[in-house]
Every structure is written in C-alpha cells, then in structure tokens.
C-alpha cells in the first residue's frame, strides 16, 4: 500500500459509506484534509464541522474563503509536508480542551451556514442571479 510509510499511527480509510460516517467523526479528534489542489465547496470539511470537529486543511483560497473563514475553526497549512508537520505540532501542543472549543465553534458556524435549507436558498439565489443580473446584488 502506498501509505505504509506513514507509520502505524496513521490509518488511511479511503471512501466510506454514509452509515459509517457517524462512527468515523465521533472517533477522531481533528479532521485533516491535506489536499494538494484547490477545490470548490469541500463537503468533507463541512461534514466534519457539522460533527463538531476542528479542522486542519490545506491553505487554498477556495477553502479559506468558504469554510475556514475563522482561525477559530482549526488550522491551515501550506500544501507541503514541512508545513503540515509544523501545523500538527501546534495542534498537539494546544491540547484537547482547546480542540474541543475549536470543534464547538466549527459546529456553531456550520449549523448557521451549511444546513440543507441555507444551501438550497444559496443555490436558488445563484440560479436566479444567472438568469437575471438584477438579483445579483449581495449585501
């Protein structure tokens, strides 16, 4: 397996079925998403936030501008090994109480922004805006 060099403390799970997700999120302390490429709206980060987990994600404008909009939600790192390791060390040094507070902040933000109703309204507004620029005014 190509991830064997990561050592025995790292378990690479790959994709998971929806019924497995609750146990997964309940079993982790922090959600790490070390992507090497910018992405759109990352659903895995949103799921982790809704589960009350702090985040650790690659520093890309698409993630910072849509999901990790506050440093309180977790950590961002440059998409390279050195930055990831340094950020992991900072997270470990903070301890579990601080991680718990970060997770609560993540969950509160996600509950206010990423619910099905809010997302549906945002998409509806986008499509209305595409159809008629008059509706593209955001406050």
Secondary structure by P-SEA (a helix, b strand, c coil): cccccccccccccccccccaaaaaaaaccbbbbbccccccccaaaaaaaaabbbbbbcccccccccccccccccccccccaaaaaaaaaaaaaacaaaaaaaaaaaaaaaaacccaaaaaaaaaaaaaaaacccccccc
